[in-house]
């Protein structure tokens, strides 16, 4: 008996944009009921390929078959009708609409030919949210009020509202804590048991080995490997395929003082946080951060990590406590005061909160420093561009062109543009919230090296990351948070991933 054809095949897919050949003959084969992992560095072509699959881009060449029959995915609606749903890394939700309205947007339930709204739509959304393990999310609540992790769940509920046969998940665990990742994997297992195929994109290679069946690797718009077994292919081989080289030591070495302590320990603090608190978000916090030191905040999503950074930066007003730079107190809740004192923030959602996506790299880099290049109300564009170009070169941002549109850059280079902004500003304290989210392993190594070099040059860094190995590998000192309280403080050398996870799950606040 002849074997059943693959659910999906994409053969020799090509796609070009002005000046860029994004896909250069990519092949992908996906079987029903499997988790097929798609790997590659930023810029390898993953996003373009899944947009072709979703009907958002039309390929220039190649063939797509569905169940062995040639198909033309001329629009997202055409893909949806076949049973293809896509959950993008940058979630396409409407913040001003309710959860239920987002879940059924473009796919509103109907009865007797009429669109079902109100209570019946909310009831249907509640069933999907319960299936996803999040019955606590209120279908009537506006999506813009939800956390990043909850918005991810809403996007998944939208995908499941269709008669889905294949789901594309682009970095679905990026905003999730370990318990939520376990729940995600439970959902994926249920889907594949029902014969649904999953194309899973992640930069976390440990997830690939845990959840994946097969792997396809893209590099420079080409498929360099296809159908590799996810659980037996050595990680070093996958990394070598992705980057063209092996990556043995990702994290740069920490500097050492002559007495064997971290080199920054003998310096006076540049940033002091004294009794800083926000009710319901984090308990009173005391922190001293020295020039040349990287301090990491480790904890689960919802432990208060991002809220602490945003309060120090002045984007949130504290209920009590104060922030001092060089022993000078800052005006509470004032971003302007923080920036003037020398504090910079690279926020968690760089595209929504940090970058001007329709502007050039140079405009993004210089936006915090424009007053330096203005005279009598006129902006000296030449001086502004030259300064931005110097900052871009110092961080090895690619392309080395301040006129390039920032939206065309890879995730790693967009993050470098944010760092270049504060480098040009000459800040003393850099707050980094999830600095490598959505960044591939090769670009991560570059970002780690940049952050360590900036610290070695005297910058003080306060780092938040959901990835415990990242905190431990990059930071000199770590504060472990649980439910808004610091439960442990120690040099990073004295901690390991298991100890940190034990503390965030079960730890008691440090006396």
C-alpha positions in Angstrom: 0.0 0.0 0.0 1.4 3.4 -1.0 2.4 5.6 1.9 0.4 8.8 2.5 1.9 12.0 1.1 3.2 14.7 3.4 0.7 17.1 4.7 2.8 20.0 3.3 5.7 20.3 0.9 7.5 23.5 -0.1 9.9 22.8 -3.0 12.6 25.3 -4.2 10.8 28.3 -2.8 12.3 31.6 -3.9 11.4 35.2 -2.8 13.2 38.4 -3.4 12.8 42.0 -2.2 14.5 45.1 -3.6 18.2 44.3 -3.1 17.7 41.2 -1.1 17.1 37.5 -2.1 15.4 36.3 1.1 14.7 32.8 -0.1 16.9 31.0 -2.5 15.4 27.6 -3.2 14.1 26.5 0.2 12.6 23.0 0.7 10.4 22.0 3.6 8.4 18.9 4.2 5.9 18.5 7.1 4.0 15.3 8.0 0.6 15.3 9.7 1.0 14.9 13.5 4.6 15.9 13.8 6.5 18.8 15.3 8.8 20.1 12.6 11.3 22.6 14.0 12.6 25.4 11.7 15.9 26.8 12.8 18.2 29.5 11.5 19.9 32.7 12.5 18.1 36.0 12.2 18.1 36.8 8.5 18.2 33.2 7.4 14.8 33.4 5.8 12.5 31.8 8.5 10.1 34.7 8.8 9.8 35.1 5.0 9.2 31.4 4.6 6.4 31.3 7.2 4.8 34.4 5.6 4.8 32.6 2.3 3.1 29.6 4.1 0.6 32.0 5.7 -0.3 33.6 2.4 1.1 37.0 3.4 3.9 36.8 0.8 3.7 35.4 -2.7 6.7 33.4 -3.7 8.6 34.2 -6.9 9.2 30.6 -7.7 8.8 27.0 -6.4 5.9 24.8 -5.7 3.7 24.2 -2.6 1.6 21.0 -2.2 -1.0 20.3 0.4 -1.8 16.6 0.9 0.0 15.9 -2.3 -2.0 18.4 -4.4 -0.5 21.7 -5.7 -2.0 24.8 -4.0 -1.6 28.5 -4.4 -1.7 30.4 -1.1 -2.8 33.8 -2.5 -3.8 35.3 0.8 -4.0 34.7 4.5 -7.7 33.7 4.0 -6.7 31.1 1.5 -4.2 29.6 3.9 -6.7 29.7 6.7 -9.3 27.9 4.6 -6.8 25.0 4.1 -6.3 24.8 7.8 -3.1 26.7 8.2 -2.8 29.0 11.2 0.2 31.2 12.1 1.1 32.6 15.5 3.7 35.3 14.8 6.4 36.3 17.3 5.2 39.9 17.0 1.6 39.1 18.0 -1.1 40.5 15.6 -3.6 41.3 18.3 -5.8 44.5 18.6 -5.2 46.0 22.0 -8.5 48.0 22.0 -10.7 44.9 21.4 -11.7 42.3 24.0 -10.1 38.9 24.3 -13.2 37.3 22.7 -13.2 39.8 19.8 -9.5 39.0 19.1 -10.0 35.3 19.3 -12.7 35.4 16.6 -11.5 38.4 14.6 -12.2 37.6 10.9 -13.7 34.2 12.0 -16.7 35.4 14.0 -19.0 32.5 15.0 -22.4 32.6 13.3 -25.9 31.2 14.0 -28.6 31.1 11.4 -26.5 33.3 9.1 -25.9 36.0 11.8 -22.6 36.8 13.5 -22.7 35.7 17.1 -21.5 38.4 19.5 -21.7 39.2 23.2 -22.1 36.5 25.7 -22.1 33.6 23.2 -18.8 34.7 21.7 -17.3 35.1 25.2 -18.5 31.6 26.2 -16.8 30.1 23.1 -13.6 32.0 23.8 -13.7 30.8 27.4 -13.8 27.2 26.3 -10.7 27.7 24.1 -8.8 29.5 27.0 -9.7 26.6 29.3 -8.4 24.1 26.8 -5.2 26.1 26.8 -4.9 25.9 30.6 -5.7 29.6 31.2 -9.4 29.8 32.4 -8.4 32.8 34.5 -8.2 35.1 31.4 -11.4 37.1 31.1 -12.8 36.9 27.6 -14.4 40.4 28.1 -11.1 42.1 29.1 -9.3 44.3 26.6 -6.2 42.5 25.2 -4.1 45.6 25.7 -4.5 45.1 29.5 -3.0 41.6 29.4 0.6 40.6 30.1 2.8 39.5 27.2 2.4 35.8 28.3 -1.4 36.2 28.4 -1.5 37.8 24.9 0.5 34.8 23.6 -2.3 32.5 24.9 -5.0 34.7 23.3 -3.1 34.4 20.0 -3.0 30.6 20.4 -6.7 30.6 21.1 -7.3 32.5 17.9 -5.4 29.8 16.0 -7.4 27.0 17.6 -10.7 28.8 16.8 -10.3 27.5 13.2 -10.5 24.0 11.8 -6.7 23.9 12.0 -4.5 21.2 10.4 -1.2 22.9 10.6 -0.1 25.6 13.1 3.1 27.7 12.7 4.5 28.8 16.1 7.1 31.5 15.9 9.0 31.8 19.2 5.9 30.8 21.2 7.8 30.4 24.5 9.7 33.7 24.4 7.4 35.4 26.9 6.6 32.4 29.0 7.9 31.2 32.3 8.9 27.5 32.8 5.4 26.4 34.0 3.8 28.1 31.0 6.3 26.5 28.7 5.3 23.1 30.2 1.7 24.0 29.5 2.6 25.0 25.9 4.2 21.7 25.3 1.2 19.9 26.7 -1.0 21.7 24.2 1.4 20.9 21.3 1.3 17.2 22.3 -2.5 17.2 22.3 -2.6 18.8 18.9 -0.1 16.4 17.3 -2.0 13.4 18.9 -5.0 14.6 17.0 -3.0 14.7 13.8 -2.3 18.4 13.7 1.1 19.3 12.4 3.2 22.0 14.1 6.0 24.1 12.6 7.9 25.3 15.6 10.5 28.1 15.5 12.7 28.7 18.5 16.2 29.9 19.3 16.2 27.7 22.4 17.8 24.6 21.3 17.0 22.7 24.5 13.3 23.1 23.5 13.9 21.7 20.1 15.4 18.5 21.6 12.5 18.2 24.0 9.5 18.8 21.7 10.7 18.3 18.2 10.4 15.3 15.9 12.4 16.7 12.9 14.5 19.7 12.1 15.1 21.8 9.0 17.9 24.4 9.2 18.0 27.5 7.0 21.1 29.7 6.4 21.3 32.7 4.1 17.9 31.9 2.5 18.7 28.3 1.7 17.8 25.0 3.4 21.1 23.5 4.5 19.6 20.5 6.2 16.2 18.9 6.3 14.5 16.1 8.2 17.2 15.8 10.9 16.0 13.9 14.0 15.5 16.6 16.6 16.3 14.4 19.7 19.5 12.8 18.4 21.3 15.3 16.3 24.1 16.9 18.4 23.5 20.5 19.4 27.0 21.4 18.1 26.1 20.1 14.7 22.9 22.1 14.5 24.8 25.3 15.6 27.4 24.7 13.0 24.8 24.4 10.3 23.1 27.6 11.5 26.2 29.7 11.8 28.8 28.0 9.6 30.9 27.6 12.7 30.8 25.9 16.2 30.0 28.1 19.2 31.8 26.6 22.2 31.9 29.5 24.6 29.0 31.9 24.2 29.6 34.1 27.3 32.6 36.4 27.5 35.0 36.1 30.5 34.3 38.2 33.5 37.1 40.6 34.6 38.9 39.9 37.8 40.5 42.3 40.3 43.9 41.5 41.8 42.3 40.2 45.0 40.2 37.7 43.1 36.9 39.5 43.4 34.9 41.0 40.5 36.7 44.0 39.2 33.8 46.5 39.9 33.5 45.6 43.6 36.0 48.3 44.8 34.2 51.2 43.0 31.6 53.5 44.5 28.0 52.8 43.3 26.8 54.9 40.4 23.2 53.7 41.0 21.5 53.3 44.3 17.9 52.1 44.8 16.6 52.6 48.4 13.3 51.1 49.5 11.8 51.3 46.1 8.4 49.7 45.9 5.1 49.5 44.0 2.1 47.9 45.6 1.1 44.6 44.0 4.2 44.6 41.8 7.4 44.4 43.9 8.3 44.7 47.6 10.8 47.4 48.9 14.0 46.9 47.0 17.5 48.0 47.9 20.2 47.8 45.3 23.7 49.3 44.6 25.1 49.1 41.1 28.7 50.0 40.4 30.5 51.1 37.2 31.7 48.1 35.2 29.3 45.7 37.0 26.5 43.6 35.5 23.8 42.7 37.9 21.1 40.2 36.9 17.5 39.9 38.0 16.3 36.3 37.8 12.7 35.3 38.3 9.6 34.1 36.7 7.3 36.2 34.5 5.2 38.3 36.9 7.9 38.4 39.6 8.3 42.1 39.2 11.5 42.1 37.2 10.4 44.4 34.3 8.4 46.6 36.7 11.6 47.2 38.7 13.5 48.4 35.6 10.7 50.6 34.4 10.3 52.2 37.9 14.0 52.9 38.0 13.8 54.5 34.6 10.8 56.6 35.6 8.2 55.0 33.4 6.3 53.9 36.5 5.9 56.0 39.6 7.0 54.3 42.9 4.7 54.2 45.9 7.8 54.6 48.1 11.6 54.8 48.0 14.0 56.6 45.8 16.6 56.2 43.0 19.9 58.0 43.1 22.6 58.4 40.4 26.0 59.5 41.8 24.2 60.0 45.1 21.8 62.6 43.6 18.1 61.6 44.0 16.0 61.5 40.9 12.5 62.9 40.6 10.1 59.9 41.0 8.2 58.8 37.9 10.2 61.0 35.5 11.8 59.4 32.4 13.4 62.8 31.5 15.1 63.0 34.9 16.4 59.5 34.5 17.8 60.1 31.0 19.4 63.3 32.0 21.1 61.6 35.0 22.5 59.0 32.6 20.1 56.1 32.7 19.1 54.3 29.5 16.6 51.5 29.0 16.4 48.8 26.3 12.8 47.5 27.0 11.4 44.0 26.6 9.3 44.9 23.5 11.9 46.7 21.4 9.7 47.1 18.3 6.7 48.5 20.2 8.6 50.4 23.0 12.0 51.4 21.8 12.3 51.6 18.0 10.7 54.0 15.4 10.0 51.2 12.9 9.3 53.6 10.0 12.6 55.5 10.5 16.2 54.9 9.6 18.8 53.3 11.8 20.5 56.7 12.2 17.3 58.4 13.4 16.7 55.7 15.9 20.2 56.0 17.3 20.2 59.8 17.6 16.7 60.3 18.9 17.9 60.7 22.5 20.6 63.1 21.6 19.1 65.5 19.1 19.7 68.6 21.2 23.4 68.2 20.6 23.0 68.6 16.9 20.6 71.5 16.8 21.4 75.2 16.5 18.8 77.9 16.8 16.1 75.4 16.2 17.7 73.8 13.2 19.0 70.3 13.1 22.5 69.7 11.7 21.7 66.5 9.8 25.2 65.9 8.7 26.6 66.0 12.3 23.7 63.8 13.5 24.3 61.2 10.8 28.1 61.2 11.4 27.6 60.7 15.2 25.1 57.9 14.6 27.4 56.2 12.1 30.2 56.2 14.7 28.0 54.5 17.3 26.7 52.0 14.7 30.3 51.1 13.8 31.4 50.8 17.4 28.8 48.0 17.9 29.4 46.3 14.5 25.8 46.8 13.5 25.0 45.3 10.1 24.5 46.8 7.6 26.9 49.5 8.5 24.5 52.2 7.1 22.7 54.7 9.2 20.3 55.3 6.3 19.0 51.7 6.3 15.4 51.2 7.5 15.5 49.8 11.0 12.5 47.6 10.2 14.7 45.6 7.7 17.3 44.7 10.3 17.5 41.3 12.1 16.5 41.1 15.7 20.1 41.2 16.9 20.9 44.3 14.9 17.7 46.0 16.0 18.8 45.5 19.6 22.3 46.9 18.7 20.5 50.0 17.4 18.9 50.5 20.8 22.2 50.0 22.5 23.9 52.4 20.1 21.3 55.0 21.1 22.5 54.9 24.7 26.1 54.6 23.8 25.8 57.8 21.8 24.0 59.4 24.7 26.9 58.5 27.0 24.7 56.9 29.7 26.2 55.6 33.0 23.6 53.0 33.7 22.0 50.7 31.1 18.8 48.8 32.0 18.4 45.7 29.7 15.0 43.9 29.7 15.2 40.6 27.8 18.1 41.8 25.6 18.3 38.7 23.4 14.6 37.8 23.0 14.1 36.6 19.4 17.8 36.7 18.7 19.6 33.7 17.3 22.5 31.9 19.0 25.2 33.5 16.8 23.9 37.0 17.3 23.4 36.4 21.0 27.2 35.7 21.3 27.8 39.1 19.6 25.4 40.9 21.9 26.9 39.3 25.0 30.4 40.4 23.9 29.1 44.0 23.3 27.4 44.2 26.7 30.5 42.9 28.5 32.7 45.3 26.6 30.5 48.2 27.5 30.7 47.1 31.2 34.5 46.7 31.0 34.6 50.3 29.8 32.8 51.5 32.9 29.1 51.2 32.1 26.8 49.8 34.9 24.3 47.2 33.6 21.1 45.9 35.2 19.9 42.9 33.3 16.6 41.0 33.2 16.2 37.8 31.4 13.7 34.9 31.4 16.6 32.5 30.6 18.5 31.6 33.8 21.7 30.5 31.9 21.8 33.9 30.3 21.6 35.7 33.7 24.2 33.4 35.2 26.6 33.5 32.2 26.5 37.3 31.7 26.0 38.8 35.2 28.6 39.3 37.9 26.0 39.3 40.7 22.4 38.0 40.7 19.3 39.0 42.6 16.7 36.2 42.6 13.1 37.4 42.7 10.0 35.6 43.7 6.5 37.2 43.8 8.1 40.7 43.9 10.6 40.0 46.7 14.3 39.4 46.6 14.8 35.9 48.0 18.5 35.5 47.4 21.5 37.6 46.4 24.9 36.1 45.4 27.7 36.3 42.9 26.8 34.5 39.7 29.7 32.1 40.2 28.1 30.7 43.3 24.8 29.8 41.6 23.6 27.3 39.0 20.4 27.0 37.1 18.9 24.3 39.4 19.5 26.5 42.5 18.0 29.5 40.9 14.9 27.6 39.8 14.5 26.1 43.3 14.6 29.6 44.8 12.1 31.2 42.4 9.7 28.3 42.9 10.0 27.8 46.6 12.3 30.3 48.1 11.6 32.5 51.1 12.5 36.2 51.2 16.0 37.0 52.4 16.0 38.4 55.9 
